[in-house]
Amino acid sequence: MGTSNNETTGFVQKDKPSRVMAAIDWEVDGKQHGYLSVPYSANESAWGAVRVPITVIRNGTGPTVLLTGGNHGDEYEGPIALKKLADSLDPAEFTGRAIIIPALNPPAVQAGTRCSPIDGVNMNRAFPGTRTGTITEMICHYVSHSLLPNVDAVIDIHSGGKTLNFVPFAAMHYLTDEDQFERTRATVDAFAAPVSLVIEELDTEGMLDGIVEEAGKVFVFTELGGGGTSTPETIEIAETGAVNVLRHFGILPGDPATRASRGLSPSRVMATPDATCYSISDETGLYECLVNLGDPIEDGQLIGRIHSVEKTGLEPGLYYAHRSGTLIGRHFPGLARPGDCLAVIAIDADN
């Protein structure tokens, strides 16, 4: 098989090639199960490597979509759904190419942690990566410099992990380029999650999102439940959404499966337009969430309390909504610390 450092493949930045090697021939039709080999010299293996499983499905010419999961290791819908799709999709039905990486951060997935246990790095704060960096930074560099130039869209499947829980949604960011915004919004619509969200996040520095969007390409991500587990519902949303995106780009035949065609209510189109959508903890203690996910909230409503663990007789910290809307995300553990995100409130897009 070819490697990512073979200049005939087009999957290499020629001035500073990635140190990551890909056991894939990018121009061959059919289905290939291979790996990205990331050099890692450690006490346990002097000439060792971390291997990132990858599947490439190709048939002729057409668009290329990159589908990733396991960016954070405690989020399971992506790894499960994409592993199943990598096994089941038939290249004979394809027109174009899908690059599927179910677990982009294998050390974190294997440890069940948000950050890599090898270098302690949060992958989704490390893009565009560094050629000579840590394991996580080298994977980010390969995605940024070898994969991204060759794809038309990226679908990055996330959930809340161990510390957050969400009403399942597919999302995009606010974009200044109108054409890119419309292309991305159409892809979010095609994904057909229960909620389709346009989001203003508190911090996006170092995210995969930003480098894809800066390249003028389509980037869609999800938050599908959380709590450090998955459910039949969230796995189904991820699987159906990924196939819908491949259909939307014409890589698979047929139209995306609408929610109505599956007997489900239409996607609720929502937005989190500014920082008033977020409630952040100021103290340490036991978190009492007073609102259920999906419930309506009024501006100024009491939505949570944080109780002292150390002493009785103290008044709890009180947390109020900064705007009206719907609770779509909440802090999941029973304990909270200063800086924790306690609540995310979204508004209907026409509000």
Secondary structure, 3 states (H helix, E strand, C coil): CCCCCCCCCCCCCCCCCCCCEECCCCCCCEEEEEEEEEECCECCECCCEEEEEEEEEEECCCCEEEEECCCCCCCCHHHHHHHHHHHHCCHHHCCEEEEEECCCCHHHHHHCCCCCCCCCCCHHHCCCCCCCCCHHHHHHHHHHHHHHHHCCEEEEEECCCCCEEECCEEEEECCCCHHHHHHHHHHHHHHCCCEEEEECCCCCCCCHHHHHHHCCCEEEEEECCCCCCCCHHHHHHHHHHHHHHHHHCCCCCCCCCCCHHHCCCCCEEEEECCHHHEEECCCCEEEEECCCCCCEECCCCEEEEEECCCCCCCCCEEEECCCCEEEEEEECCCEECCCCEEEEEEEECCC
